[in-house]
Amino acid sequence: MIYEFKITLTDVGVPVSRTLQIEKDTFFYEFHETLQVVFDWTNSHLFSFFMNVSDGKVQNKVTITLKESTMFQGPSGGSSCDVEEARLSDWFIWPKDKALYVYDFGDDWTHEIELVDIIDKQAGIEYPICTAAENFAPPEDSRFELLEGQLNLVAKNNEQLLREINNELDEYKTTTENFFVDDEDEFICAEENDAPTSTQEIIPPADITYNEVWETTLAQAKEFLQKKPWEVLGEEDIFVVKEPEENTFLFCRVTGESGDDFGLEIYFGWEGFFALLERLSGNEIALDGMQHEQVLIMTFEDRTDLEKVEYNLIKTHSTTFRGKKSWPVFISYRPSFFPWQMDENEAEYVRLAMREVMQVLEEQAAGLEIPHIVDEEEILLREVDNTENDDTAFVSHIVDVEQLIEEEEEDEIVLSELELRRLSKMKEGLVVSIEFTILPLEMPLQDEDGGRVFFPFLSLAVDANSGEVYYHEISDSPITIYNSQQAFLRALDKLGGIPNEVMTDPLTARAILPYLDICDFNFSIEESLQMTTNVVEGLMEFMLDGFDGSD
């Protein structure tokens, strides 16, 4: 059977109501979620149901609420029920049975609920559905604005409002159904049974478990979403946060100014900065694991666009999301690694960036102007305020971009003392110029089920004039500073001395520059290494021919 309810939001100045049809055995918690949808609330506050009339009898002391909401259980001495265990049919027996639904005990949004009819379930209708709607509900946390007469809740077209509500209900219903179906570690969408994409074929991480880092990150993501920073910050309003523990520069860009692709992009260091400049100039950069820069991207997507692991992350924690372009997705793009869901350490960076975006919004409202990094060659820097005894208190500066580049710290030598001694014993100078590079190969590997997919890397030392290969090695591990420095040391061992000149690319230089400095190498950093390019192209052609089974 189907219950038909009339729900009226009281004390808001104009009639605001919804007529709702829902299955009689629905749990009260699902009813709460449905009311959140039809009144356009965001499920950001506590709530309770208070039964007024049940089975035709007045009820004065019955509260239906969350177990942890004992402070809001109505009149003292009354009984309470758990919303996750009580069903509508337990308390609504006859038409004219009534209850109150109170949401947000600060603003005190009170909804009068009356069971107006009990009807047969109709074939072809997927419940719940809204059959009538009158006027808009107020925004969250707006009681003061409502009392001041600053809100207009009158809908010009209630029929259009009804259509929009039912569209939201349709999305909510797919959320509550068994959207993800496990079948031999694969998943399908209840709406689309397409063949898995390449990303879906990779074995995903193990089942998500609750942890405080993601609990806090998701809560902050919801606050970020509600602030809608893209309505204030343009995609060229770039600023940089200096992360205090590692002094890492995080270049931040809010996206969504155009009305789509809402989110936050974080580019690490100067490789990230120059990649960001490329994007600002209209050039696309491929974030496929073969790039040089590390990037973290949080976007807000439709629920139906989520991967299984993304959906599970949200559902494992307490913060709830609903609506179009409202479900956060956290993707990590690291050099030599397959795009992957962020880990907890990366989530910490995102939380820092979100916090500073919201602080910049406040300062901008107070008159702060964000310089255009290309036109003005300046950037807004957010760093720890050294005058405060608090490493979470940041202050804003406008700084020259070139000056900031000069202040950046180089990567350190991370090899052992024994390995450094090996380097110091190489005294013989060689009359040879080499190109040395380290680059990922497009051959994705995965150490273990659920482990992040990575690309092995090629280390290569080539004669800069003849193209002769002095050293080459393919490593079945991802590129790291340590691995890069070890590979350079092995190349010198193979050469048997110190080359007259070392030419390298910017990414490799960043890892081995400490060596080049302490041993007084004659080196240059080149955007293009021609001999290396020729060797790599020949190697890849040979490897592909081998995979194809050709001679």
C-alpha positions in Angstrom: 0.0 0.0 0.0 1.0 3.6 -0.6 0.7 6.4 1.9 -0.2 9.9 0.7 1.1 12.7 2.9 0.6 16.4 2.9 3.7 18.1 4.4 3.5 21.8 5.2 6.5 23.9 6.3 5.3 26.3 9.0 6.2 29.8 10.0 7.9 30.9 6.8 5.6 33.7 5.7 4.0 32.0 2.7 2.4 28.5 2.2 5.2 26.0 1.4 4.0 22.4 1.1 4.5 19.1 -0.7 2.2 16.2 -1.4 4.1 13.0 -1.3 3.3 9.3 -2.1 5.5 6.8 -0.5 5.4 3.1 0.4 3.8 2.5 3.8 6.7 0.3 5.1 9.3 2.9 4.5 11.7 3.4 7.4 11.5 6.8 9.0 15.1 7.5 8.2 14.4 7.0 4.5 11.3 9.3 5.0 13.7 11.9 6.4 16.0 11.6 3.4 13.0 12.0 1.1 11.8 15.1 2.9 15.3 16.5 2.6 15.0 16.1 -1.2 11.6 17.5 -1.7 12.3 20.6 0.5 15.7 21.1 -1.0 17.5 20.7 2.4 21.1 19.5 2.4 21.0 17.1 5.4 23.5 19.3 7.3 21.7 19.3 10.7 20.0 17.1 13.3 16.3 16.3 13.0 13.5 14.5 14.8 10.0 13.3 14.2 7.3 13.9 16.9 4.1 12.0 16.7 1.0 14.0 17.4 -1.8 11.6 16.4 -1.3 7.9 15.8 -4.1 5.3 15.2 -6.5 8.2 15.7 -5.2 8.8 19.2 -3.3 11.9 20.5 0.4 11.2 21.2 2.3 13.7 23.3 5.5 12.1 24.2 6.7 9.9 21.3 9.9 11.0 19.4 11.4 9.1 16.5 15.0 10.2 16.0 18.6 9.1 15.7 19.9 7.1 18.7 22.6 9.7 19.3 20.1 12.6 19.3 18.9 12.1 22.9 19.0 15.8 23.7 16.2 16.4 21.1 13.8 13.7 22.2 10.9 16.0 23.1 9.0 16.1 26.4 10.8 14.6 29.4 9.4 11.2 30.3 8.4 10.4 26.7 9.4 7.3 24.7 11.7 7.4 21.7 12.2 5.2 18.7 15.1 4.8 16.3 14.5 6.2 12.8 16.5 3.4 11.3 14.2 0.8 12.9 10.7 2.4 13.0 8.6 2.2 9.9 5.9 4.6 8.8 3.3 1.9 9.1 4.2 1.5 12.8 2.8 4.9 13.6 0.7 6.1 10.7 -2.4 3.9 10.8 -5.3 5.9 9.6 -5.8 9.0 7.5 -5.5 12.2 9.7 -2.7 10.7 11.8 -0.2 13.5 12.2 3.4 14.2 13.1 5.9 17.0 13.2 9.3 16.8 11.5 11.8 19.3 12.9 15.0 19.9 11.0 17.9 22.1 12.2 17.3 22.8 15.9 18.9 26.2 15.4 16.7 27.6 12.7 13.9 25.2 13.8 12.3 24.4 10.5 9.1 22.7 11.5 7.1 20.6 9.0 3.5 19.4 9.8 2.9 15.9 8.4 -0.6 14.6 7.8 -1.5 11.2 6.3 -4.3 12.2 3.9 -5.0 8.9 2.1 -4.0 5.2 1.8 -4.0 4.1 -1.8 -3.2 1.0 -3.9 0.2 0.8 -5.4 0.0 1.6 -9.1 2.0 -0.5 -11.7 4.7 1.4 -13.5 5.2 4.0 -10.8 8.4 4.1 -8.9 7.8 5.5 -5.4 8.3 7.9 -3.7 6.9 10.6 -6.0 5.8 14.2 -5.3 2.3 14.9 -6.7 2.0 18.6 -5.7 4.3 21.4 -4.7 3.7 24.9 -3.5 6.5 27.5 -3.3 10.2 27.2 -2.4 11.6 26.2 0.9 14.1 28.6 2.4 17.9 28.0 2.0 19.9 26.4 4.7 20.8 28.6 7.7 18.6 31.4 6.6 16.1 32.0 9.5 17.6 35.5 10.1 17.3 36.5 6.5 13.7 35.1 6.4 12.8 37.2 9.5 14.3 40.3 8.0 12.2 39.9 4.9 15.2 39.3 2.6 13.9 36.0 1.0 11.3 35.5 -1.7 9.9 32.0 -1.4 7.1 32.4 -4.0 7.5 30.1 -7.0 6.3 31.7 -10.2 5.6 28.2 -11.7 4.7 25.4 -9.2 4.4 22.9 -12.0 8.0 23.6 -13.0 8.9 23.3 -9.3 7.2 19.9 -9.1 9.1 18.6 -12.2 12.4 19.7 -10.7 11.5 18.0 -7.4 10.7 14.7 -9.1 13.9 14.9 -11.1 15.8 15.2 -7.7 13.7 12.3 -6.4 14.6 10.2 -9.4 18.3 10.7 -8.6 17.7 10.0 -4.9 15.9 6.7 -5.8 18.8 5.4 -7.8 21.0 6.2 -4.8 18.9 4.1 -2.4 18.7 1.2 -4.8 21.4 -1.4 -5.2 23.3 0.8 -7.6 26.5 -1.0 -7.5 26.3 -4.8 -8.1 29.3 -6.9 -7.2 30.1 -9.7 -9.5 33.5 -11.3 -9.4 35.1 -8.0 -8.4 33.5 -6.1 -11.3 30.8 -3.5 -11.0 28.1 -2.3 -13.2 25.8 0.7 -13.2 22.1 -0.1 -12.7 21.3 2.3 -15.5 24.1 1.3 -17.9 25.5 -2.2 -18.5 28.4 -1.1 -20.7 31.7 -2.9 -21.0 34.2 -1.8 -18.4 36.6 1.0 -19.3 40.3 0.6 -19.0 40.2 2.3 -15.5 37.5 -0.2 -14.4 39.6 -3.1 -15.5 42.3 -2.2 -13.0 41.9 -4.0 -9.7 40.5 -1.3 -7.4 41.7 -0.7 -3.8 40.4 -2.9 -1.1 37.1 -2.1 0.6 37.0 1.3 2.1 37.1 1.5 5.9 36.2 4.4 8.1 39.0 6.8 9.2 39.1 10.3 10.6 41.1 11.8 7.8 38.4 11.0 5.2 35.6 11.8 7.7 37.0 15.3 8.1 37.9 15.7 4.4 34.4 14.8 3.3 32.8 17.2 5.8 35.0 20.0 4.6 34.2 19.1 1.0 30.5 19.5 1.7 31.2 22.9 3.3 33.3 23.8 0.2 30.4 22.8 -2.0 27.9 24.9 -0.1 30.2 28.0 -0.3 30.2 27.7 -4.1 33.6 29.4 -4.5 33.3 29.2 -8.3 30.7 31.9 -8.1 33.3 34.3 -6.9 36.7 33.0 -8.0 37.5 32.8 -11.7 39.6 30.0 -13.2 42.5 32.5 -13.6 42.4 33.6 -10.0 45.4 31.4 -9.1 47.0 31.5 -5.7 49.7 29.5 -4.0 49.7 27.9 -0.5 53.1 27.1 1.1 52.5 23.9 3.0 54.4 24.3 6.3 55.7 20.8 7.0 57.5 20.2 3.8 57.5 23.8 2.4 55.8 22.5 -0.7 54.2 25.1 -3.0 50.5 24.2 -3.8 49.2 26.2 -6.7 45.4 26.3 -6.4 42.7 26.9 -8.9 38.9 26.8 -8.3 37.0 25.5 -11.4 33.4 25.9 -12.4 33.2 29.5 -13.4 31.6 28.5 -16.7 28.9 26.6 -14.9 30.3 23.1 -15.2 33.2 21.0 -13.8 32.9 22.4 -10.3 35.9 21.6 -8.1 39.5 22.4 -7.0 42.8 21.7 -8.7 46.1 21.6 -6.8 49.4 21.7 -8.7 52.6 20.8 -6.9 55.8 22.7 -7.2 57.1 24.5 -10.2 56.4 21.6 -12.6 52.8 21.9 -11.6 52.9 25.7 -11.9 54.2 25.6 -15.5 51.6 22.9 -16.4 48.9 25.2 -15.0 50.2 28.0 -17.2 49.8 25.7 -20.1 46.2 25.1 -19.2 45.6 28.8 -18.7 46.9 29.4 -22.2 44.3 27.0 -23.6 46.6 24.0 -24.1 45.5 20.6 -22.8 47.9 18.6 -20.6 47.6 14.9 -20.4 47.3 13.6 -16.8 47.8 10.0 -17.6 50.8 9.1 -15.4 53.3 10.1 -18.2 53.3 13.7 -17.1 56.0 15.5 -15.1 53.8 17.2 -12.6 51.9 16.0 -9.6 48.3 17.2 -9.5 45.4 16.6 -7.1 41.9 17.3 -8.4 38.6 17.3 -6.5 35.5 17.5 -8.6 31.8 17.4 -7.8 30.0 14.9 -10.0 26.5 13.4 -10.5 26.0 10.4 -8.4 25.6 8.2 -11.4 29.1 9.1 -12.7 30.9 7.7 -9.6 33.1 4.7 -9.7 32.4 2.0 -7.1 35.4 3.0 -4.9 34.3 6.6 -5.0 30.8 5.8 -3.9 31.9 3.5 -1.2 34.2 6.1 0.2 31.3 8.5 0.7 28.9 5.9 2.1 31.4 4.6 4.6 31.5 8.0 6.3 28.8 10.1 7.9 28.7 13.2 5.6 25.9 12.9 3.1 25.6 14.3 -0.4 22.8 14.5 -2.9 21.8 16.4 -6.0 23.5 17.0 -9.4 27.1 17.9 -9.4 27.3 17.4 -5.7 29.2 14.2 -5.1 32.9 14.7 -4.4 35.5 12.7 -6.3 39.2 12.8 -5.3 41.7 11.9 -8.0 45.5 11.8 -7.6 47.8 12.3 -10.7 51.4 11.6 -10.0 54.3 11.1 -12.4 54.8 7.5 -13.4 51.6 6.4 -11.6 48.2 5.6 -13.0 45.4 8.1 -12.0 44.0 6.8 -8.7 41.9 7.8 -5.7 43.8 10.0 -3.3 45.4 8.4 -0.3 45.1 9.9 3.2 48.2 12.0 2.9 47.0 13.6 -0.3 43.6 14.2 1.3 45.4 16.3 3.9 46.7 18.6 1.1 43.2 18.9 -0.3 41.8 19.9 3.1 44.5 22.6 3.5 43.8 23.9 0.0 40.0 23.9 0.6 40.5 25.8 3.9 42.7 28.4 2.3 40.2 28.9 -0.6 37.5 29.7 1.9 39.8 32.1 3.7 40.7 33.8 0.4 37.0 34.2 -0.2 36.6 36.0 3.1 39.6 38.3 2.4 38.4 39.0 -1.1 35.1 40.1 0.3 37.0 42.5 2.5 38.9 44.0 -0.4 41.7 41.6 -1.3 42.6 41.7 -5.0 44.1 38.6 -6.6 46.8 39.5 -9.2 46.8 37.9 -12.6 49.9 35.7 -12.7 50.5 36.2 -16.4 49.6 39.8 -16.9 51.1 41.1 -13.6 53.8 38.4 -13.0 52.7 38.4 -9.4 50.8 35.8 -7.3 48.9 35.7 -4.0 50.9 33.6 -1.5 49.3 32.0 1.6 51.8 31.0 4.2 52.0 30.4 8.0 51.8 33.7 9.9 55.0 33.6 11.9 53.6 36.2 14.3 51.1 33.7 15.6 51.8 30.6 17.7 49.5 28.6 15.4 50.6 26.7 12.3 47.1 26.8 11.0 47.0 30.6 10.9 48.0 31.7 7.4 48.6 35.2 6.1 48.3 36.6 2.6 51.2 38.3 0.6 51.4 39.5 -3.0 54.8 38.3 -4.3 56.8 38.4 -7.5 56.7 35.1 -9.3 60.4 35.1 -10.2 61.4 35.8 -6.6 59.3 32.9 -5.5 61.0 30.6 -8.0 64.5 31.6 -6.7 63.4 30.8 -3.1 62.3 27.3 -3.9 64.4 24.6 -2.2 66.0 21.9 -4.3 65.5 18.2 -3.7 68.1 16.7 -1.4 70.4 13.8 -1.8 68.6 10.8 -0.4 71.2 8.0 -1.0 73.2 6.3 1.8 76.6 7.4 3.0 78.1 4.3 1.3 76.6 5.2 -2.0 77.9 8.8 -1.7 81.4 7.4 -1.1 81.2 5.5 -4.3 80.5 8.7 -6.1 83.3 10.6 -4.4 85.8 8.0 -5.5 85.0 8.6 -9.2 87.9 10.9 -10.1 88.6 10.0 -13.7 87.4 12.6 -16.2 85.9 11.2 -19.4 86.2 13.1 -22.7 82.5 12.4 -23.5 79.3 14.4 -23.4 76.2 12.4 -22.4 72.5 12.8 -22.3 71.0 11.3 -19.2 67.3 10.9 -18.7 64.8 9.0 -16.6 61.3 8.6 -18.0 58.2 6.4 -17.5 57.3 3.7 -20.0 53.7 3.1 -21.1 53.6 -0.4 -19.7 51.3 -0.3 -16.6 52.2 -2.7 -13.7 50.5 -3.5 -10.5 52.5 -5.1 -7.6 49.4 -6.5 -5.8 45.6 -6.6 -6.0 44.4 -3.2 -5.0 47.8 -1.6 -5.2 48.2 1.6 -7.2 49.1 0.9 -10.9 52.5 2.4 -11.9 54.6 2.8 -15.0 58.1 1.3 -14.9 60.9 3.7 -15.8 63.8 3.7 -18.2 67.2 5.1 -17.2 69.3 6.0 -20.2 72.8 7.5 -20.8 73.5 8.2 -24.4 76.4 9.8 -26.2 75.3 13.3 -27.1 77.0 13.3 -30.4 77.0 9.8 -31.8 73.9 8.4 -30.1 75.8 5.4 -28.7 74.0 3.9 -25.6 76.4 3.7 -22.7 73.9 2.6 -20.1 70.2 1.6 -20.1 68.0 -0.1 -17.5 64.3 -0.7 -17.2 63.2 -0.7 -13.5 59.9 -2.4 -12.5 59.3 0.3 -9.9 57.9 3.8 -10.1 60.1 6.9 -10.4 61.1 8.4 -7.1 63.9 10.8 -6.0 65.7 7.8 -4.5 65.3 5.6 -7.5 66.4 8.4 -9.8 69.6 9.1 -7.9 70.4 5.4 -7.7 70.0 5.1 -11.5 72.4 8.0 -12.1 75.0 6.5 -9.8 74.7 3.2 -11.7 75.2 5.0 -15.0 78.4 6.6 -13.7 79.6 3.2 -12.5 79.0 1.9 -16.0 80.8 4.8 -17.6 83.7 4.4 -15.2 84.2 8.1 -14.5 82.8 11.6 -14.7 81.6 12.8 -18.2 82.9 16.0 -19.6 79.3 17.2 -19.8 75.9 16.0 -18.7 72.8 17.1 -20.5 69.4 16.2 -18.9 65.8 17.1 -19.0 64.0 19.3 -16.3 62.4 16.4 -14.5 65.5 14.3 -14.3 67.6 17.3 -13.3 65.4 18.0 -10.4 66.3 14.6 -8.9 70.0 14.5 -9.7 70.9 18.2 -9.4 72.3 17.7 -5.9 74.8 15.3 -7.3 75.7 17.6 -10.2 76.3 20.4 -7.7 78.5 18.6 -5.1 80.7 17.0 -7.7 81.0 20.2 -9.8 79.6 18.5 -13.0 79.5 20.5 -16.1 75.8 20.2 -16.9 72.9 21.8 -18.8 69.2 21.3 -18.7 67.5 20.9 -22.0 63.9 20.8 -23.0 64.7 18.3 -25.8 67.4 15.6 -25.9 67.6 14.6 -29.5 69.8 11.5 -29.3 67.7 10.2 -26.4 64.5 10.8 -28.3 65.8 8.7 -31.2 66.9 5.8 -28.9 63.6 5.8 -27.0 61.6 5.8 -30.2 63.6 2.8 -31.5 63.3 1.0 -28.2 59.5 1.4 -28.1 59.1 0.3 -31.7 61.2 -2.8 -30.9 59.1 -3.6 -27.7 55.8 -3.1 -29.5 56.9 -5.4 -32.3 57.8 -8.0 -29.7 54.3 -7.7 -28.1 52.8 -8.2 -31.5 54.7 -11.4 -32.1 56.6 -10.1 -35.1 60.3 -10.7 -35.9 
